[in-house]
Amino acid sequence: MPNTYTLISSNVLTSTTASVTFSAIPATYTDLVLRWSVNTSSLQDGTIYFNGTLGTTNYSRTFVAGNGATASSGRASNREAIDMDYIGSATANTFASGEMYLPNYAGSANKPLSTISALEANSTTAYLRANAGLARVTAAVTSLTIAAAGTFSSGSSFYLYGIKNS
């Protein structure tokens, strides 16, 4: 069980942007955790990819989702990035939150990971999605990019933590 979380970097947006990149991630931790609280201009999804590998088909996922009225599940393989579902709302000052857990990010094997996202839009519908994913990236993860289908609004925040087991 991990016993120390160390903030590697954070980014709180002061203007809108389509993506946020954390680069020069040190290989001194065992696992990474990315947490976000975001608002966007519309209900939309986003993606996460490692080491600039967008455009390749190195990612797959299995998901479960619900919105308070219906549930769904599915799989997607040969994706260009890990899907970050339900990351934004058109409702002003309403933020979606989520987390990605990436164990053994500095290892030389494929990278399993998990994400969970939740969105509440001041309405009768709320959204939740959990993903189990695989990044077929055998190099150590030294950068990660979070991209919106549109843009992230000012005030959106992203925090990257390293975890050590000692």
NORFENMO-V646292 format. One record per pair of residues at least 12 apart in sequence whose ideal C-beta (glycine too) atoms are under 10 Angstrom apart, sorted by the first residue. I is the first residue (numbers start at 1). J is the second residue. Records with the same first field share a line. If there is no record, write none. Layout:
# NORFENMO-V646292
I=J, J
This chain:
# NORFENMO-V646292
1=163, 165
2=29, 30, 31, 33, 101, 103, 161, 162, 163, 164, 165, 166
3=163, 164, 165, 166
4=29, 30, 161, 162, 163, 164, 165, 166
5=29, 31, 33, 159, 161, 162, 163, 164
6=26, 28, 29, 160, 161, 162, 163, 164
7=159, 160, 161, 162
8=22, 24, 25, 26, 28, 29, 32, 33, 34, 159, 160, 161, 162
9=22, 23, 24, 25, 158, 159, 160, 161, 162
10=22, 35, 157, 158, 159, 160, 161
11=36, 146, 152, 156, 157, 158, 159, 160
12=37, 154, 155, 156, 157, 158, 159
13=38, 39, 151, 152, 153, 154, 155, 156, 157, 158
14=154, 155
15=151, 152, 153, 154, 155
16=39, 40, 41, 148, 150, 151, 152, 153, 154, 155, 156
17=147, 148, 151, 152, 153, 154, 156
18=46, 146, 147, 148, 149, 150, 151, 152
19=46, 47, 49, 54, 145, 146, 147, 148, 151, 152
20=34, 36, 38, 46, 144, 145, 146, 147, 148, 152, 156, 157, 158, 160
21=49, 52, 143, 144, 145, 146, 147, 158
22=34, 141, 142, 143, 144, 145, 146, 158, 159, 160
23=51, 52, 142, 143, 144, 145
24=142, 143
25=50, 51, 105, 106, 140, 141, 142, 143, 144, 160, 162
26=106, 140, 142, 162
27=105, 106, 107, 140, 141, 142, 162
28=106, 162, 164
29=105, 106, 161, 162, 163, 164, 165
30=103, 104, 105, 106, 107, 162, 163, 164, 165, 166
31=101, 102, 103, 104, 105, 106, 113, 161, 162, 163, 164, 165
32=50, 100, 101, 102, 103, 104, 105, 106, 111, 113, 141, 144, 160, 161, 162, 163
33=99, 100, 101, 102, 103, 159, 160, 161, 162, 163
34=48, 84, 98, 99, 100, 101, 102, 113, 115, 144, 146, 158, 159, 160, 161
35=97, 98, 99, 100, 101, 157, 158, 159, 160, 161
36=48, 84, 87, 95, 96, 97, 98, 99, 100, 115, 117, 146, 152, 156, 157, 158, 159, 160
37=87, 95, 96, 97, 98, 155, 156, 157, 158, 159
38=84, 87, 88, 89, 95, 96, 97, 98, 117, 119, 146, 148, 152, 153, 155, 156, 157, 158
39=87, 88, 89, 90, 91, 92, 93, 94, 95, 96, 152, 153, 154, 155, 156, 157
40=87, 88, 89, 90, 95, 96, 119, 148, 149, 150, 151, 152, 153, 156
41=88, 89, 90, 148, 150, 151, 152, 153
42=88, 89, 90, 148, 149, 150, 151
43=86, 87, 88, 89, 90, 91, 96, 119, 121, 125, 127, 149, 150
44=84, 85, 86, 87, 88, 89, 90, 96, 148, 149, 150, 151, 152
45=83, 84, 85, 86, 87, 88, 117, 129, 147, 148, 149, 150
46=81, 82, 83, 84, 85, 86, 87, 88, 96, 98, 117, 146, 147, 148, 149, 150, 152
47=59, 79, 80, 81, 82, 83, 84, 85, 87, 145, 146, 147, 148, 149
48=81, 82, 83, 84, 98, 100, 102, 113, 115, 131, 133, 135, 144, 145, 146, 147
49=79, 80, 81, 82, 135, 137, 143, 144, 145, 146, 147
50=81, 82, 102, 105, 111, 113, 135, 137, 139, 140, 141, 142, 143, 144, 145
51=135, 137, 139, 140, 141, 142, 143, 144, 145
52=142, 143, 144, 145
53=80, 81, 135, 136, 137, 139, 141, 143, 145
54=80, 81, 145, 147
55=80, 81
56=78, 79, 80, 81, 136, 137
57=77, 78, 79, 80, 81, 136
58=78, 79, 80, 81, 82, 110, 111, 134, 135, 136, 137, 138
59=76, 77, 78, 79, 80, 81, 82, 83, 111, 113, 133, 134, 135, 136, 137
60=75, 76, 77, 78, 79, 82, 110, 131, 132, 133, 134, 135, 136
61=74, 75, 76, 77, 79, 81, 82, 83, 85, 113, 114, 115, 130, 131, 132, 133, 134, 135
62=74, 75, 76, 77, 130, 131, 132, 133, 134
63=75, 76, 83, 85, 115, 129, 130, 131, 132, 133
64=116, 128, 129, 130, 131, 132
65=85, 86, 117, 127, 128, 129, 130, 131
66=126, 127, 128, 129, 130
67=86, 119, 124, 125, 126, 127, 128, 129
68=120, 123, 124, 125, 126, 127, 128
69=124, 125, 126
70=125
71=128
72=129
73=129, 130
75=132
76=131, 133
77=134, 136
78=136
79=133, 134, 135
81=133, 135, 145, 146, 147
82=100, 102, 111, 113, 114, 115, 131, 133, 134, 135, 144, 146
83=115, 117, 129, 131, 133
84=96, 98, 100, 115, 116, 117, 129, 131, 146, 147, 148, 149
85=98, 115, 116, 117, 119, 127, 128, 129, 130, 131
86=98, 116, 117, 118, 119, 120, 121, 126, 127, 128, 129
87=117, 118, 119, 127, 129, 146, 147, 148, 149, 150, 152, 156
88=117, 119, 121, 148, 149, 150, 151, 152, 153, 156
89=119, 120, 121, 122, 123, 127, 153
90=121
91=119, 120, 121, 122, 123
92=122, 153
93=122, 153, 155
94=119, 120, 121, 122, 123
95=118, 119, 120, 153, 155, 156, 157
96=117, 118, 119, 120, 121, 127, 156
97=116, 117, 118, 119, 120, 157
98=115, 116, 117, 118, 119, 128, 129, 130, 131, 146
99=114, 115, 116, 117, 118, 159, 161
100=113, 114, 115, 116, 117, 131, 133, 144, 146, 160
101=113, 114, 115, 116, 161, 163
102=114, 115, 133, 135, 141, 144, 160, 163
103=163
104=140, 141
105=135, 137, 140, 141, 142, 144, 162, 163
106=139, 140, 141, 142, 162
107=138, 139, 140, 141
108=138, 139, 140
109=136, 137, 138
110=134, 135, 136, 137, 138
111=133, 134, 135, 136, 137, 138, 139, 140, 141
112=132, 133, 134, 135
113=131, 132, 133, 134, 135, 141
114=130, 131, 132, 133
115=129, 130, 131, 132, 133
116=128, 129, 130, 131
117=129, 130, 131
118=130
144=158, 160
146=158, 160
